Amino acid sequence: MRTLYYYCAPEVETARRDEFAQLIAAAQAAAQASALDIAQATSEAGTWQLVAVSDYDALIKATTLRAKGKAVTGLALEPEDVLLELTPKMAGVGLRLGSLANFKPLVIDFEQVAVRQRLLRGGRQKEAVARAVMAGLPDGALVFDATAGLGRESMILAHAGAQVLSFERQLPIWCILHDGLLRAGRSRFYPFTVPTLHPLGTIKDYRGAARPEVIYYDPMFPERSGSAQVKKDMHIFQEVIGADTDNEDFLRAALTLATRRVVVKRPDYAPPLSYPGIELAYSVDGGQCRFDCYQADSFQE
């Protein structure tokens, strides 16, 4: 079991402190729910226990020293532990990983200029993921983002006209995505309806009456030897998420639930997912990646 520490600076404004407290309460409830058993069974990231931090400065100092190979006394993050933190200078709740203590905390901030410009300049035709997912769908069509992660594709699809329900099964990522979408929902930059985040879990936990027309599935890419080092935010993300080991089971569940198709993101160098009874219909080119499309009505259990 890994530890998720959390800290909110007393200088943070009251409204944001209240939101942080609500986030932690939701995380604590999720950590005790049956959905986390699914995460333990299907990902290497494991389960989590939540612990409050009283002396933030001492924790950061000790963790930084340990990362440099120096002996420390007192509490320090273990390499596999994470810290959720919120200070007045941060745009949102940040995630710090013990093994990458020298990295800045990972914050999901959809109001960053670069992120905002990409989202608002995109659309059904400009973004390959939107072309793959939204082809033939009316505005307001229900779409599931089965592996929302940092939420970027969820936001692209929402801007393209979908009603997006996002899923994330790893607790630390779910927490910062929850905070990021909360802030995006009240941003003046996004006049469309931002995605709704499902409680911690996967599409297997969905109990709603409405079925999605399309499910978008973005499993962790297979490692490629000799590939360039990933960006720091993705490095943190990949360390927390771990490897996806349940692609076949997940794809079958998605094809059973979707009414039209399932779209799977794959790197250009990797073969399509292929299992008995599951046939690739077509692909949409995305440059360094592609989007493989599987028709739900052709799926055979």
Secondary structure, DSSP 8 states (H G I E B T S, - for coil): -EEEEEEE-TTS-HHHHHHHHHHHHHHHHHHTSTHHHHHHHHBTT--EEEEE-S-HHHHHHHHHHHHTT----S----TT-EEEEE-TT-SS-EEEEGGGTTS--EE--TTSHHHHHHHHH--TTTSHHHHHHHTT--TT-EEEETT-TTSHHHHHHHHTT-EEEE---SHHHHHHHHHHHHHHHT-TT--S---EE-SSS-GGG---SS--SEEEE-------TT-----HHHHHHHHHH--B--HHHHHHHHHHH-SSEEEEEEETTS----BTTB---EEEE-SSEEEEEEEGGG---
